[in-house]
Amino acid sequence: MRAALLLRLGQAALVVLLVVATCFALIRLAPGDPFFSALDESTVTPEQRAEQRARFGYDRPVVEQFVRYATNVARGEFGWSHSRGEPVSLALAATIPKSLLLVGTAFLLAFSVGTAIGAWQGWNRESLLARATDGVGLVLVSIPDFVLAVLALMGPALAWRLFPVGGMRTEFGPTGPAGVPDLLHHLVLPALTLAVPIAAVAARLQRAAMLGVRDADFVRAARARGASETRIVTRHALRNALVPVLAYAGVQFSALIGGVVIIEQVFDWPGMGRLMLGAVQARDYPLVAGAVLVSSLATVVGTMVADIALLWADPRQRGRP
């Protein structure tokens, strides 16, 4: 198991290095100057443009620039946001927790509910309700999350007025601990929009896996020893059936990080996705590269956690490189 973990850590380090190189190339190879578009004004002289390039080191040799960029990234410095007039790290620090709250809530909700429903469907395959919920899940899998977002805005938000249309908090509303209920009220629709399609897929994967282990020899042996049905499901069947769901979770976490941009835009959620979109529109390449780098690091960490969970759930993986 230790060898497998070390190999995965090495692979993660290589991925991070490639991402850093890609972000550096994004800043240096993108069209135009890596500054806010205000420098495109006709009043900006070539001398002023050259002065700005020298100030931020864009006139240095490429190798020197890359070493400097990689060193700064290792220290947590991602450059200067020309559109916001502040370090990229400060801009990201203000938005990352908001995106993590949304993505984390959707991720936990999707896989806890999806796994539970799928396990119940697989263990009770003869039940009419299990078949009906499986059909509903098949429909939900086929609906894109942005369509669900529009439906959520049209129904619960606008027509029924059960939830806010957008934003993270009510303007001039309570703050601190008193504002937590208001925050959760705003979180419901975007989190559910992200979670529902993923939960539907996780449920189908878990259902198929439970069907595969339901009549396995170790389940019959546990039942013959007099183990309760609850213990058989939770301690024997479910753990062995978690492997495909855990593998899907590692992949889906990456998709959530990337797909949250659309949901944040639809629900006006002030997270990193909206920040990145604004940076693209402003041609603020350092900020775009910083957001891409942080998203990639989050993806690497999520994949590593999923790999460790797979090693725990499937002992056969521990002896493999």
Short mmCIF file of the C-alpha atoms (twelve columns), coordinates in Angstrom:
data_MODEL
# 
_entry.id   MODEL 
# 
loop_
_atom_site.group_PDB 
_atom_site.id 
_atom_site.type_symbol 
_atom_site.label_atom_id 
_atom_site.label_alt_id 
_atom_site.label_comp_id 
_atom_site.label_asym_id 
_atom_site.label_seq_id 
_atom_site.Cartn_x 
_atom_site.Cartn_y 
_atom_site.Cartn_z 
_atom_site.pdbx_PDB_model_num 
ATOM 1   C CA . MET A 1   0.000   0.000   0.000   1 
ATOM 2   C CA . ARG A 2   2.864   2.372   0.801   1 
ATOM 3   C CA . ALA A 3   4.398   1.844   -2.644  1 
ATOM 4   C CA . ALA A 4   1.059   2.572   -4.309  1 
ATOM 5   C CA . LEU A 5   0.652   5.788   -2.302  1 
ATOM 6   C CA . LEU A 6   4.173   6.936   -3.127  1 
ATOM 7   C CA . LEU A 7   3.567   6.295   -6.824  1 
ATOM 8   C CA . ARG A 8   0.345   8.306   -6.734  1 
ATOM 9   C CA . LEU A 9   2.115   11.155  -4.916  1 
ATOM 10  C CA . GLY A 10  4.791   11.181  -7.616  1 
ATOM 11  C CA . GLN A 11  2.135   11.259  -10.320 1 
ATOM 12  C CA . ALA A 12  0.357   14.112  -8.536  1 
ATOM 13  C CA . ALA A 13  3.614   16.095  -8.308  1 
ATOM 14  C CA . LEU A 14  4.202   15.604  -12.038 1 
ATOM 15  C CA . VAL A 15  0.669   16.778  -12.826 1 
ATOM 16  C CA . VAL A 16  1.168   19.886  -10.691 1 
ATOM 17  C CA . LEU A 17  4.437   20.692  -12.488 1 
ATOM 18  C CA . LEU A 18  2.735   20.333  -15.876 1 
ATOM 19  C CA . VAL A 19  -0.112  22.587  -14.750 1 
ATOM 20  C CA . VAL A 20  2.357   25.242  -13.560 1 
ATOM 21  C CA . ALA A 21  4.105   25.092  -16.944 1 
ATOM 22  C CA . THR A 22  0.744   25.344  -18.744 1 
ATOM 23  C CA . CYS A 23  -0.307  28.369  -16.681 1 
ATOM 24  C CA . PHE A 24  3.019   30.040  -17.407 1 
ATOM 25  C CA . ALA A 25  2.533   29.407  -21.116 1 
ATOM 26  C CA . LEU A 26  -1.028  30.786  -20.881 1 
ATOM 27  C CA . ILE A 27  0.251   34.085  -19.538 1 
ATOM 28  C CA . ARG A 28  3.137   34.417  -22.002 1 
ATOM 29  C CA . LEU A 29  1.536   33.086  -25.191 1 
ATOM 30  C CA . ALA A 30  -1.947  34.595  -24.936 1 
ATOM 31  C CA . PRO A 31  -2.658  37.364  -27.464 1 
ATOM 32  C CA . GLY A 32  -1.961  40.927  -26.420 1 
ATOM 33  C CA . ASP A 33  -0.285  42.145  -23.275 1 
ATOM 34  C CA . PRO A 34  -1.025  40.297  -20.016 1 
ATOM 35  C CA . PHE A 35  -2.582  43.435  -18.598 1 
ATOM 36  C CA . PHE A 36  -6.022  44.823  -18.102 1 
ATOM 37  C CA . SER A 37  -7.497  45.915  -21.425 1 
ATOM 38  C CA . ALA A 38  -7.173  49.578  -20.411 1 
ATOM 39  C CA . LEU A 39  -3.627  49.431  -21.774 1 
ATOM 40  C CA . ASP A 40  -5.130  48.950  -25.228 1 
ATOM 41  C CA . GLU A 41  -6.270  52.577  -25.215 1 
ATOM 42  C CA . SER A 42  -4.695  54.789  -27.831 1 
ATOM 43  C CA . THR A 43  -3.481  57.162  -25.123 1 
ATOM 44  C CA . VAL A 44  -1.059  54.537  -23.783 1 
ATOM 45  C CA . THR A 45  2.341   55.172  -25.305 1 
ATOM 46  C CA . PRO A 46  4.844   52.430  -26.239 1 
ATOM 47  C CA . GLU A 47  7.141   53.745  -23.498 1 
ATOM 48  C CA . GLN A 48  4.434   53.302  -20.867 1 
ATOM 49  C CA . ARG A 49  3.696   49.803  -22.129 1 
ATOM 50  C CA . ALA A 50  7.397   48.907  -22.034 1 
ATOM 51  C CA . GLU A 51  7.658   50.308  -18.522 1 
ATOM 52  C CA . GLN A 52  4.815   48.072  -17.342 1 
ATOM 53  C CA . ARG A 53  6.347   45.012  -19.005 1 
ATOM 54  C CA . ALA A 54  9.663   45.688  -17.273 1 
ATOM 55  C CA . ARG A 55  7.932   46.305  -13.940 1 
ATOM 56  C CA . PHE A 56  6.387   42.825  -13.915 1 
ATOM 57  C CA . GLY A 57  9.368   41.062  -15.511 1 
ATOM 58  C CA . TYR A 58  7.771   40.303  -18.881 1 
ATOM 59  C CA . ASP A 59  10.869  41.588  -20.669 1 
ATOM 60  C CA . ARG A 60  13.186  38.993  -19.095 1 
ATOM 61  C CA . PRO A 61  14.300  35.762  -20.862 1 
ATOM 62  C CA . VAL A 62  11.613  33.073  -20.932 1 
ATOM 63  C CA . VAL A 63  13.603  30.570  -18.830 1 
ATOM 64  C CA . GLU A 64  14.220  33.198  -16.163 1 
ATOM 65  C CA . GLN A 65  10.551  34.131  -16.177 1 
ATOM 66  C CA . PHE A 66  9.494   30.486  -15.726 1 
ATOM 67  C CA . VAL A 67  11.894  29.891  -12.824 1 
ATOM 68  C CA . ARG A 68  10.670  33.052  -11.166 1 
ATOM 69  C CA . TYR A 69  7.025   32.102  -11.749 1 
ATOM 70  C CA . ALA A 70  7.461   28.536  -10.430 1 
ATOM 71  C CA . THR A 71  9.321   29.825  -7.366  1 
ATOM 72  C CA . ASN A 72  6.575   32.320  -6.619  1 
ATOM 73  C CA . VAL A 73  3.876   29.666  -7.058  1 
ATOM 74  C CA . ALA A 74  5.707   27.411  -4.579  1 
ATOM 75  C CA . ARG A 75  5.466   30.286  -2.081  1 
ATOM 76  C CA . GLY A 76  1.769   30.784  -2.804  1 
ATOM 77  C CA . GLU A 77  2.268   33.899  -4.932  1 
ATOM 78  C CA . PHE A 78  0.470   33.814  -8.292  1 
ATOM 79  C CA . GLY A 79  1.320   37.240  -9.628  1 
ATOM 80  C CA . TRP A 80  -0.547  40.526  -9.877  1 
ATOM 81  C CA . SER A 81  -4.154  40.909  -10.992 1 
ATOM 82  C CA . HIS A 82  -4.083  43.846  -13.375 1 
ATOM 83  C CA . SER A 83  -7.866  44.172  -13.545 1 
ATOM 84  C CA . ARG A 84  -8.407  44.192  -9.766  1 
ATOM 85  C CA . GLY A 85  -5.231  46.013  -8.751  1 
ATOM 86  C CA . GLU A 86  -4.250  43.465  -6.102  1 
ATOM 87  C CA . PRO A 87  -2.252  40.237  -5.811  1 
ATOM 88  C CA . VAL A 88  -3.905  37.228  -7.423  1 
ATOM 89  C CA . SER A 89  -3.601  35.326  -4.138  1 
ATOM 90  C CA . LEU A 90  -5.804  37.899  -2.370  1 
ATOM 91  C CA . ALA A 91  -8.432  37.776  -5.111  1 
ATOM 92  C CA . LEU A 92  -8.498  33.975  -4.956  1 
ATOM 93  C CA . ALA A 93  -8.516  33.897  -1.149  1 
ATOM 94  C CA . ALA A 94  -11.705 35.965  -1.165  1 
ATOM 95  C CA . THR A 95  -13.554 33.610  -3.528  1 
ATOM 96  C CA . ILE A 96  -12.131 30.097  -3.008  1 
ATOM 97  C CA . PRO A 97  -13.975 29.480  0.314   1 
ATOM 98  C CA . LYS A 98  -17.270 30.408  -1.357  1 
ATOM 99  C CA . SER A 99  -16.715 27.989  -4.226  1 
ATOM 100 C CA . LEU A 100 -15.531 25.262  -1.854  1 
ATOM 101 C CA . LEU A 101 -18.677 25.720  0.215   1 
ATOM 102 C CA . LEU A 102 -20.841 25.235  -2.872  1 
ATOM 103 C CA . VAL A 103 -18.821 22.390  -4.404  1 
ATOM 104 C CA . GLY A 104 -18.264 20.629  -1.075  1 
ATOM 105 C CA . THR A 105 -21.949 20.770  -0.141  1 
ATOM 106 C CA . ALA A 106 -23.003 19.465  -3.552  1 
ATOM 107 C CA . PHE A 107 -20.347 16.724  -3.492  1 
ATOM 108 C CA . LEU A 108 -21.238 15.432  -0.021  1 
ATOM 109 C CA . LEU A 109 -24.944 15.649  -0.723  1 
ATOM 110 C CA . ALA A 110 -24.653 13.883  -4.075  1 
ATOM 111 C CA . PHE A 111 -22.606 10.921  -2.904  1 
ATOM 112 C CA . SER A 112 -24.166 10.429  0.514   1 
ATOM 113 C CA . VAL A 113 -27.702 10.454  -0.871  1 
ATOM 114 C CA . GLY A 114 -26.808 8.702   -4.128  1 
ATOM 115 C CA . THR A 115 -24.886 5.919   -2.384  1 
ATOM 116 C CA . ALA A 116 -27.640 5.350   0.165   1 
ATOM 117 C CA . ILE A 117 -30.389 5.242   -2.459  1 
ATOM 118 C CA . GLY A 118 -28.384 3.010   -4.806  1 
ATOM 119 C CA . ALA A 119 -27.502 0.574   -2.022  1 
ATOM 120 C CA . TRP A 120 -31.150 0.358   -0.998  1 
ATOM 121 C CA . GLN A 121 -32.276 -0.141  -4.601  1 
ATOM 122 C CA . GLY A 122 -29.750 -2.926  -5.179  1 
ATOM 123 C CA . TRP A 123 -30.533 -4.724  -1.947  1 
ATOM 124 C CA . ASN A 124 -34.290 -4.482  -2.515  1 
ATOM 125 C CA . ARG A 125 -34.383 -5.067  -6.242  1 
ATOM 126 C CA . GLU A 126 -37.810 -6.766  -6.140  1 
ATOM 127 C CA . SER A 127 -39.416 -3.689  -4.566  1 
ATOM 128 C CA . LEU A 128 -41.749 -1.704  -6.816  1 
ATOM 129 C CA . LEU A 129 -40.577 1.525   -5.159  1 
ATOM 130 C CA . ALA A 130 -36.949 0.645   -5.903  1 
ATOM 131 C CA . ARG A 131 -37.761 0.165   -9.571  1 
ATOM 132 C CA . ALA A 132 -39.725 3.412   -9.691  1 
ATOM 133 C CA . THR A 133 -36.914 5.440   -8.099  1 
ATOM 134 C CA . ASP A 134 -34.431 3.853   -10.496 1 
ATOM 135 C CA . GLY A 135 -36.560 5.117   -13.390 1 
ATOM 136 C CA . VAL A 136 -36.617 8.608   -11.902 1 
ATOM 137 C CA . GLY A 137 -32.843 8.466   -11.561 1 
ATOM 138 C CA . LEU A 138 -32.488 7.545   -15.221 1 
ATOM 139 C CA . VAL A 139 -34.433 10.687  -16.151 1 
ATOM 140 C CA . LEU A 140 -32.330 12.887  -13.870 1 
ATOM 141 C CA . VAL A 141 -29.096 11.546  -15.338 1 
ATOM 142 C CA . SER A 142 -30.114 12.800  -18.780 1 
ATOM 143 C CA . ILE A 143 -30.840 16.387  -17.676 1 
ATOM 144 C CA . PRO A 144 -27.836 18.781  -17.853 1 
ATOM 145 C CA . ASP A 145 -27.154 20.790  -14.708 1 
ATOM 146 C CA . PHE A 146 -27.663 24.152  -16.462 1 
ATOM 147 C CA . VAL A 147 -31.166 23.025  -17.485 1 
ATOM 148 C CA . LEU A 148 -31.877 22.087  -13.880 1 
ATOM 149 C CA . ALA A 149 -30.589 25.512  -12.867 1 
ATOM 150 C CA . VAL A 150 -33.068 27.255  -15.173 1 
ATOM 151 C CA . LEU A 151 -35.912 25.049  -13.942 1 
ATOM 152 C CA . ALA A 152 -34.938 25.790  -10.337 1 
ATOM 153 C CA . LEU A 153 -35.014 29.517  -11.024 1 
ATOM 154 C CA . MET A 154 -38.367 29.319  -12.827 1 
ATOM 155 C CA . GLY A 155 -40.060 27.127  -10.215 1 
ATOM 156 C CA . PRO A 156 -38.857 27.279  -6.575  1 
ATOM 157 C CA . ALA A 157 -37.253 30.719  -6.941  1 
ATOM 158 C CA . LEU A 158 -39.494 32.840  -9.185  1 
ATOM 159 C CA . ALA A 159 -42.885 31.109  -9.303  1 
ATOM 160 C CA . TRP A 160 -43.113 29.690  -5.777  1 
ATOM 161 C CA . ARG A 161 -40.744 32.166  -4.068  1 
ATOM 162 C CA . LEU A 162 -39.389 29.483  -1.766  1 
ATOM 163 C CA . PHE A 163 -35.734 30.382  -2.296  1 
ATOM 164 C CA . PRO A 164 -33.723 33.434  -3.328  1 
ATOM 165 C CA . VAL A 165 -33.128 33.975  -7.043  1 
ATOM 166 C CA . GLY A 166 -29.392 34.413  -6.606  1 
ATOM 167 C CA . GLY A 167 -26.529 35.680  -4.525  1 
ATOM 168 C CA . MET A 168 -24.949 34.307  -1.388  1 
ATOM 169 C CA . ARG A 169 -26.592 36.503  1.236   1 
ATOM 170 C CA . THR A 170 -29.538 38.846  1.544   1 
ATOM 171 C CA . GLU A 171 -28.454 42.447  1.067   1 
ATOM 172 C CA . PHE A 172 -28.277 44.224  4.430   1 
ATOM 173 C CA . GLY A 173 -29.185 40.902  6.043   1 
ATOM 174 C CA . PRO A 174 -27.711 39.455  9.248   1 
ATOM 175 C CA . THR A 175 -24.013 38.570  9.359   1 
ATOM 176 C CA . GLY A 176 -21.899 36.278  11.499  1 
ATOM 177 C CA . PRO A 177 -23.569 33.308  13.215  1 
ATOM 178 C CA . ALA A 178 -26.966 34.970  12.855  1 
ATOM 179 C CA . GLY A 179 -26.531 34.967  9.088   1 
ATOM 180 C CA . VAL A 180 -25.945 31.206  8.751   1 
ATOM 181 C CA . PRO A 181 -29.640 30.372  8.096   1 
ATOM 182 C CA . ASP A 182 -29.735 33.046  5.397   1 
ATOM 183 C CA . LEU A 183 -26.547 31.625  3.838   1 
ATOM 184 C CA . LEU A 184 -27.970 28.101  3.839   1 
ATOM 185 C CA . HIS A 185 -31.195 29.406  2.298   1 
ATOM 186 C CA . HIS A 186 -29.209 30.839  -0.615  1 
ATOM 187 C CA . LEU A 187 -27.097 27.682  -0.885  1 
ATOM 188 C CA . VAL A 188 -29.964 25.234  -1.396  1 
ATOM 189 C CA . LEU A 189 -30.755 25.752  -5.082  1 
ATOM 190 C CA . PRO A 190 -27.216 25.947  -6.526  1 
ATOM 191 C CA . ALA A 191 -26.045 23.005  -4.404  1 
ATOM 192 C CA . LEU A 192 -29.025 20.860  -5.400  1 
ATOM 193 C CA . THR A 193 -28.575 21.795  -9.055  1 
ATOM 194 C CA . LEU A 194 -25.010 20.486  -8.943  1 
ATOM 195 C CA . ALA A 195 -25.802 17.486  -6.752  1 
ATOM 196 C CA . VAL A 196 -28.913 15.969  -8.358  1 
ATOM 197 C CA . PRO A 197 -27.392 14.669  -11.640 1 
ATOM 198 C CA . ILE A 198 -24.311 13.355  -9.823  1 
ATOM 199 C CA . ALA A 199 -26.435 11.651  -7.169  1 
ATOM 200 C CA . ALA A 200 -28.476 9.965   -9.901  1 
ATOM 201 C CA . VAL A 201 -25.341 8.521   -11.533 1 
ATOM 202 C CA . ALA A 202 -23.870 7.493   -8.168  1 
ATOM 203 C CA . ALA A 203 -27.137 5.737   -7.287  1 
ATOM 204 C CA . ARG A 204 -27.107 3.723   -10.523 1 
ATOM 205 C CA . LEU A 205 -23.471 2.726   -10.023 1 
ATOM 206 C CA . GLN A 206 -24.119 1.739   -6.413  1 
ATOM 207 C CA . ARG A 207 -27.238 -0.194  -7.382  1 
ATOM 208 C CA . ALA A 208 -25.355 -2.210  -9.997  1 
ATOM 209 C CA . ALA A 209 -22.507 -2.889  -7.562  1 
ATOM 210 C CA . MET A 210 -24.898 -4.021  -4.822  1 
ATOM 211 C CA . LEU A 211 -26.625 -6.359  -7.247  1 
ATOM 212 C CA . GLY A 212 -23.218 -7.877  -7.974  1 
ATOM 213 C CA . VAL A 213 -22.383 -8.611  -4.323  1 
ATOM 214 C CA . ARG A 214 -25.859 -9.388  -3.017  1 
ATOM 215 C CA . ASP A 215 -25.534 -13.125 -3.646  1 
ATOM 216 C CA . ALA A 216 -21.757 -13.359 -3.204  1 
ATOM 217 C CA . ASP A 217 -20.232 -16.131 -1.120  1 
ATOM 218 C CA . PHE A 218 -19.043 -13.792 1.658   1 
ATOM 219 C CA . VAL A 219 -22.585 -12.446 2.058   1 
ATOM 220 C CA . ARG A 220 -24.037 -15.944 2.354   1 
ATOM 221 C CA . ALA A 221 -21.279 -16.869 4.819   1 
ATOM 222 C CA . ALA A 222 -22.057 -13.832 6.990   1 
ATOM 223 C CA . ARG A 223 -25.743 -14.683 6.922   1 
ATOM 224 C CA . ALA A 224 -24.970 -18.290 7.889   1 
ATOM 225 C CA . ARG A 225 -22.975 -17.055 10.901  1 
ATOM 226 C CA . GLY A 226 -26.111 -15.306 12.123  1 
ATOM 227 C CA . ALA A 227 -25.106 -11.724 11.320  1 
ATOM 228 C CA . SER A 228 -27.961 -9.258  11.221  1 
ATOM 229 C CA . GLU A 229 -29.143 -7.959  7.865   1 
ATOM 230 C CA . THR A 230 -28.027 -4.431  8.772   1 
ATOM 231 C CA . ARG A 231 -24.518 -5.639  9.596   1 
ATOM 232 C CA . ILE A 232 -24.347 -7.667  6.390   1 
ATOM 233 C CA . VAL A 233 -25.247 -4.626  4.316   1 
ATOM 234 C CA . THR A 234 -23.050 -2.051  6.064   1 
ATOM 235 C CA . ARG A 235 -19.993 -4.136  7.014   1 
ATOM 236 C CA . HIS A 236 -19.795 -6.607  4.148   1 
ATOM 237 C CA . ALA A 237 -21.844 -5.823  1.061   1 
ATOM 238 C CA . LEU A 238 -21.607 -2.043  0.977   1 
ATOM 239 C CA . ARG A 239 -17.857 -1.828  1.510   1 
ATOM 240 C CA . ASN A 240 -17.168 -4.227  -1.342  1 
ATOM 241 C CA . ALA A 241 -19.676 -2.426  -3.555  1 
ATOM 242 C CA . LEU A 242 -18.218 1.040   -2.964  1 
ATOM 243 C CA . VAL A 243 -15.303 0.674   -5.393  1 
ATOM 244 C CA . PRO A 244 -17.020 1.934   -8.595  1 
ATOM 245 C CA . VAL A 245 -18.694 4.791   -6.719  1 
ATOM 246 C CA . LEU A 246 -15.395 5.907   -5.166  1 
ATOM 247 C CA . ALA A 247 -13.727 5.796   -8.566  1 
ATOM 248 C CA . TYR A 248 -16.550 7.900   -9.993  1 
ATOM 249 C CA . ALA A 249 -16.251 10.333  -7.073  1 
ATOM 250 C CA . GLY A 250 -12.610 11.025  -7.902  1 
ATOM 251 C CA . VAL A 251 -13.470 11.821  -11.513 1 
ATOM 252 C CA . GLN A 252 -16.602 13.772  -10.682 1 
ATOM 253 C CA . PHE A 253 -14.847 16.062  -8.224  1 
ATOM 254 C CA . SER A 254 -12.772 17.360  -11.133 1 
ATOM 255 C CA . ALA A 255 -15.926 17.899  -13.183 1 
ATOM 256 C CA . LEU A 256 -17.556 19.775  -10.309 1 
ATOM 257 C CA . ILE A 257 -14.623 22.161  -10.021 1 
ATOM 258 C CA . GLY A 258 -14.882 22.963  -13.720 1 
ATOM 259 C CA . GLY A 259 -18.674 22.938  -14.012 1 
ATOM 260 C CA . VAL A 260 -19.285 25.261  -11.084 1 
ATOM 261 C CA . VAL A 261 -18.514 28.242  -13.354 1 
ATOM 262 C CA . ILE A 262 -21.901 27.955  -15.085 1 
ATOM 263 C CA . ILE A 263 -23.864 27.432  -11.882 1 
ATOM 264 C CA . GLU A 264 -22.171 30.358  -10.160 1 
ATOM 265 C CA . GLN A 265 -23.038 32.561  -13.116 1 
ATOM 266 C CA . VAL A 266 -26.690 31.443  -13.214 1 
ATOM 267 C CA . PHE A 267 -27.235 31.847  -9.467  1 
ATOM 268 C CA . ASP A 268 -24.970 34.907  -9.096  1 
ATOM 269 C CA . TRP A 269 -22.827 33.012  -6.593  1 
ATOM 270 C CA . PRO A 270 -19.677 35.082  -5.868  1 
ATOM 271 C CA . GLY A 271 -17.179 32.239  -6.198  1 
ATOM 272 C CA . MET A 272 -14.020 31.487  -8.119  1 
ATOM 273 C CA . GLY A 273 -15.933 30.532  -11.259 1 
ATOM 274 C CA . ARG A 274 -17.392 34.008  -11.637 1 
ATOM 275 C CA . LEU A 275 -14.015 35.498  -10.791 1 
ATOM 276 C CA . MET A 276 -12.382 33.479  -13.572 1 
ATOM 277 C CA . LEU A 277 -15.054 34.475  -16.088 1 
ATOM 278 C CA . GLY A 278 -14.559 38.146  -15.269 1 
ATOM 279 C CA . ALA A 279 -10.794 37.728  -15.583 1 
ATOM 280 C CA . VAL A 280 -11.195 36.202  -19.042 1 
ATOM 281 C CA . GLN A 281 -13.385 39.097  -20.147 1 
ATOM 282 C CA . ALA A 282 -10.836 41.586  -18.780 1 
ATOM 283 C CA . ARG A 283 -7.932  39.654  -20.323 1 
ATOM 284 C CA . ASP A 284 -6.357  39.427  -16.884 1 
ATOM 285 C CA . TYR A 285 -4.128  36.448  -17.688 1 
ATOM 286 C CA . PRO A 286 -2.339  36.174  -14.307 1 
ATOM 287 C CA . LEU A 287 -5.699  35.931  -12.552 1 
ATOM 288 C CA . VAL A 288 -6.979  33.369  -15.074 1 
ATOM 289 C CA . ALA A 289 -3.802  31.316  -14.677 1 
ATOM 290 C CA . GLY A 290 -4.011  31.501  -10.881 1 
ATOM 291 C CA . ALA A 291 -7.618  30.311  -10.895 1 
ATOM 292 C CA . VAL A 292 -6.769  27.469  -13.293 1 
ATOM 293 C CA . LEU A 293 -3.807  26.457  -11.134 1 
ATOM 294 C CA . VAL A 294 -5.839  26.426  -7.917  1 
ATOM 295 C CA . SER A 295 -8.626  24.444  -9.621  1 
ATOM 296 C CA . SER A 296 -6.085  21.925  -10.882 1 
ATOM 297 C CA . LEU A 297 -4.520  21.580  -7.429  1 
ATOM 298 C CA . ALA A 298 -7.975  20.963  -5.952  1 
ATOM 299 C CA . THR A 299 -8.561  18.311  -8.604  1 
ATOM 300 C CA . VAL A 300 -5.249  16.609  -7.794  1 
ATOM 301 C CA . VAL A 301 -6.037  16.591  -4.077  1 
ATOM 302 C CA . GLY A 302 -9.551  15.240  -4.712  1 
ATOM 303 C CA . THR A 303 -8.183  12.477  -6.929  1 
ATOM 304 C CA . MET A 304 -5.589  11.552  -4.300  1 
ATOM 305 C CA . VAL A 305 -8.279  11.294  -1.623  1 
ATOM 306 C CA . ALA A 306 -10.364 9.094   -3.932  1 
ATOM 307 C CA . ASP A 307 -7.339  6.853   -4.590  1 
ATOM 308 C CA . ILE A 308 -6.733  6.453   -0.852  1 
ATOM 309 C CA . ALA A 309 -10.410 5.628   -0.347  1 
ATOM 310 C CA . LEU A 310 -10.156 3.016   -3.113  1 
ATOM 311 C CA . LEU A 311 -7.156  1.434   -1.393  1 
ATOM 312 C CA . TRP A 312 -9.196  1.245   1.805   1 
ATOM 313 C CA . ALA A 313 -12.294 -0.193  0.147   1 
ATOM 314 C CA . ASP A 314 -10.529 -2.683  -2.147  1 
ATOM 315 C CA . PRO A 315 -7.610  -4.546  -0.504  1 
ATOM 316 C CA . ARG A 316 -6.702  -6.014  -3.894  1 
ATOM 317 C CA . GLN A 317 -5.473  -2.564  -4.949  1 
ATOM 318 C CA . ARG A 318 -2.904  -2.343  -2.152  1 
ATOM 319 C CA . GLY A 319 -0.391  -4.631  -3.708  1 
ATOM 320 C CA . ARG A 320 -0.512  -2.911  -7.086  1 
ATOM 321 C CA . PRO A 321 1.787   -0.081  -8.154  1 
# 
